[in-house]
Amino acid sequence: MGDDIKLDELDRRIVVATQAGLPLVAEPYQHIADELGTTAKEVMQRMRRMLESGIIRRIGAVPNHYTLGFRGNGMTVWDVPDEKVVEYGEKIGALDFVSHAYHRPRFLPEWRYNLFAMVHGTNRDELKHKIDAIAEMLGKDNRAHEVLFSTRILKKTGLRLIPGQKTVIRE
């Protein structure tokens, strides 16, 4: 069973105010603070605390790649030496056509891949060239890879609170 994490009323109000995303204004934290009757500094400190405690997993932009014209998207999975997975993850994640890269555990013998990277292109042919460039970058450390092509957009949502809910339960 997981740990229960208590949220005070202002934490809850911050989550509710941001659960559909930050407002698209020049100063989003100030905008939220004004709505909640607090300061932007307080909003940022509380969000940082919730991030560090695991209530919030991340704060970041979530672009709709299809709307931006990127329709050849695929999650690439790579089998690289474990001692190099962080190094390669950072290099691949820095590429302008990769939105995120991360380490995942292997599940041998069924799943040998330990490095995941979401690659974006306007079509599958372009995507193939980009994946080939990653394979070339990895050289002999690319022991195997596959592409899991996106076939639809999944709804991306963050933390949602149920009305009256006072606790976040971690599993």
Buried (B, 14 or more C-beta within 10 A) or exposed (E): EEEEBEBEEBBBBBBBBBEEEBBEEEEBBBBBBEEBEBEBEBBBEBBEEBEEEEBBEEEEEEEEBEEEEBBBBBBBBBBBBEEBBEEBBEBBBEBEBBBEBEEEEEEEEEEBBBBBBBBBBBEBEBBBEBBEBBBEEBEEBBEEBEBEEBEEEEEEEBEEBEEEEEEBEEE
